[in-house]
């Protein structure tokens, strides 16, 4: 697969979706999700001008990104996968944004590390809009209380919300619900939409879209 072409096609689709929604494309950040892909696959996407990338695992990102960052200044890394509390130190040190804050113990660990390291990555709270038992995230009815606890008990600055709709559902109601929770809590950022549904997410106000397959092709097996 020509990944530079994939990147260009995704950018064009973002432009079209923003035009249809009456939005400024500058208000949508494309996160190229490079999880499981090696440097050889990533370099053509960097060469195409992409500077914001998403990874699922702290250890995988730490193993492959430092040489790439050294050669290509201005790279921004987002952790889009789940985060264990015992990896909070490395995540705060390495990532510019964390999209998967989903429980009290992790809020506590992130609060400790942001204070110790004097680093403040963007933080997104993950909302489990479908209340799926197998999936991480805060239930929608618990979101307001959790956001208040992050702010008041842990002193965290939450910048936005993230969601992953159930695969069998139409995504629009899930994006609408996430946007509604964000609005009533005064949060400006919405991490919503992946390869199959990011134009819909943009229509509902997504500020960050997480696109992997449409750029990189089918996932490689995780090692």
CORPE-V785886 format. One record per pair of residues at least 6 apart in sequence whose ideal C-beta (glycine too) atoms are under 8 Angstrom apart, sorted by sequence separation. I is the first residue (numbers start at 1). GAP is how many residues later the second one is. If there is no record, write none. Layout:
I;GAP / I;GAP
This chain:
18;6 / 55;6 / 69;6 / 92;6 / 101;6 / 113;6 / 114;6 / 150;6 / 151;6 / 165;6 / 182;6 / 193;6 / 213;6 / 18;7 / 34;7 / 68;7 / 91;7 / 114;7 / 128;7 / 151;7 / 182;7 / 193;7 / 202;7 / 212;7 / 34;8 / 45;8 / 83;8 / 128;8 / 129;8 / 131;8 / 138;8 / 150;8 / 166;8 / 182;8 / 193;8 / 198;8 / 201;8 / 18;9 / 101;9 / 128;9 / 131;9 / 165;9 / 192;9 / 193;9 / 15;10 / 18;10 / 55;10 / 65;10 / 126;10 / 127;10 / 128;10 / 165;10 / 14;11 / 34;11 / 42;11 / 126;11 / 127;11 / 128;11 / 129;11 / 147;11 / 163;11 / 179;11 / 190;11 / 198;11 / 53;12 / 65;12 / 79;12 / 98;12 / 126;12 / 127;12 / 128;12 / 163;12 / 178;12 / 192;12 / 198;12 / 32;13 / 110;13 / 125;13 / 127;13 / 179;13 / 192;13 / 193;13 / 198;13 / 14;14 / 163;14 / 178;14 / 190;14 / 192;14 / 83;15 / 163;15 / 175;15 / 190;15 / 191;15 / 194;15 / 14;16 / 61;16 / 79;16 / 127;16 / 162;16 / 190;16 / 191;16 / 192;16 / 193;16 / 194;16 / 195;16 / 77;17 / 78;17 / 83;17 / 161;17 / 175;17 / 190;17 / 191;17 / 192;17 / 193;17 / 194;17 / 195;17 / 32;18 / 61;18 / 77;18 / 78;18 / 79;18 / 82;18 / 83;18 / 88;18 / 92;18 / 125;18 / 143;18 / 175;18 / 189;18 / 190;18 / 191;18 / 193;18 / 194;18 / 195;18 / 11;19 / 34;19 / 35;19 / 77;19 / 78;19 / 79;19 / 80;19 / 81;19 / 91;19 / 188;19 / 189;19 / 191;19 / 194;19 / 195;19 / 10;20 / 30;20 / 32;20 / 33;20 / 34;20 / 35;20 / 36;20 / 76;20 / 77;20 / 78;20 / 79;20 / 80;20 / 82;20 / 85;20 / 93;20 / 161;20 / 195;20 / 31;21 / 32;21 / 33;21 / 34;21 / 35;21 / 51;21 / 58;21 / 76;21 / 78;21 / 79;21 / 85;21 / 88;21 / 92;21 / 125;21 / 161;21 / 30;22 / 31;22 / 32;22 / 33;22 / 35;22 / 42;22 / 46;22 / 53;22 / 55;22 / 88;22 / 91;22 / 92;22 / 101;22 / 125;22 / 160;22 / 171;22 / 29;23 / 31;23 / 33;23 / 51;23 / 52;23 / 53;23 / 54;23 / 55;23 / 56;23 / 83;23 / 85;23 / 86;23 / 98;23 / 101;23 / 102;23 / 182;23 / 36;24 / 51;24 / 52;24 / 53;24 / 54;24 / 55;24 / 56;24 / 57;24 / 85;24 / 88;24 / 89;24 / 93;24 / 97;24 / 98;24 / 100;24 / 101;24 / 102;24 / 7;25 / 35;25 / 39;25 / 43;25 / 51;25 / 53;25 / 54;25 / 55;25 / 56;25 / 58;25 / 88;25 / 92;25 / 96;25 / 97;25 / 98;25 / 99;25 / 101;25 / 125;25 / 175;25 / 179;25 / 38;26 / 42;26 / 46;26 / 52;26 / 54;26 / 55;26 / 56;26 / 93;26 / 95;26 / 96;26 / 97;26 / 98;26 / 100;26 / 102;26 / 137;26 / 161;26 / 171;26 / 175;26 / 178;26 / 179;26 / 89;27 / 92;27 / 97;27 / 99;27 / 123;27 / 137;27 / 160;27 / 39;28 / 59;28 / 62;28 / 89;28 / 159;28 / 160;28 / 161;28 / 162;28 / 163;28 / 172;28 / 175;28 / 176;28 / 39;29 / 46;29 / 58;29 / 65;29 / 92;29 / 135;29 / 158;29 / 159;29 / 160;29 / 161;29 / 162;29 / 163;29 / 171;29 / 175;29 / 91;30 / 159;30 / 160;30 / 161;30 / 162;30 / 164;30 / 171;30 / 175;30 / 59;31 / 160;31 / 172;31 / 175;31 / 58;32 / 62;32 / 165;32 / 172;32 / 58;33 / 61;33 / 103;33 / 123;33 / 125;33 / 61;34 / 102;34 / 123;34 / 124;34 / 127;34 / 129;34 / 132;34 / 102;35 / 103;35 / 123;35 / 124;35 / 125;35 / 126;35 / 127;35 / 128;35 / 130;35 / 58;36 / 100;36 / 102;36 / 123;36 / 124;36 / 125;36 / 126;36 / 127;36 / 129;36 / 130;36 / 58;37 / 120;37 / 122;37 / 124;37 / 125;37 / 126;37 / 129;37 / 140;37 / 144;37 / 3;38 / 7;38 / 122;38 / 124;38 / 126;38 / 143;38 / 147;38 / 130;39 / 4;40 / 8;40 / 55;40 / 115;40 / 144;40 / 147;40 / 3;41 / 4;41 / 7;41 / 140;41 / 144;41 / 2;42 / 3;42 / 7;42 / 104;42 / 107;42 / 114;42 / 143;42 / 4;43 / 7;43 / 107;43 / 111;43 / 4;44 / 110;44 / 111;44 / 130;44 / 3;45 / 35;45 / 54;45 / 104;45 / 111;45 / 129;45 / 35;46 / 107;46 / 108;46 / 110;46 / 31;47 / 33;47 / 107;47 / 160;47 / 129;48 / 160;48 / 31;49 / 101;49 / 107;49 / 129;49 / 127;50 / 127;51 / 82;54 / 127;54 / 101;55 / 101;57 / 97;62 / 100;62 / 99;63 / 124;65 / 122;67 / 124;67 / 80;82 / 99;92 / 99;109 / 80;111 / 99;111 / 78;130 / 80;130 / 78;132 / 54;156 / 54;158 / 31;160 / 33;161 / 60;162 / 60;163 / 57;165 / 45;170 / 45;171 / 28;174 / 41;175 / 31;177 / 33;177 / 35;177 / 28;178 / 29;178 / 31;178 / 33;178 / 34;178 / 20;179 / 23;179 / 28;179 / 29;179 / 30;179 / 31;179 / 32;179 / 33;179 / 37;179 / 27;180 / 28;180 / 29;180 / 31;180 / 32;180 / 17;181 / 21;181 / 28;181 / 30;181 / 17;182 / 21;182 / 33;182 / 34;182 / 38;182 / 16;183 / 20;183 / 32;183 / 33;183 / 36;183 / 37;183 / 14;184 / 18;184 / 32;184 / 35;184 / 36;184 / 13;185 / 14;185 / 17;185 / 36;185 / 13;186 / 17;186 / 36;186 / 35;187 / 36;187 / 10;188 / 14;188 / 14;195 / 10;201 / 10;204 / 9;205 / 10;205 / 6;208 / 7;208 / 6;209 / 6;210 / 6;211 / 3;212 / 3;213 / 3;214 / 1;215 / 1;216
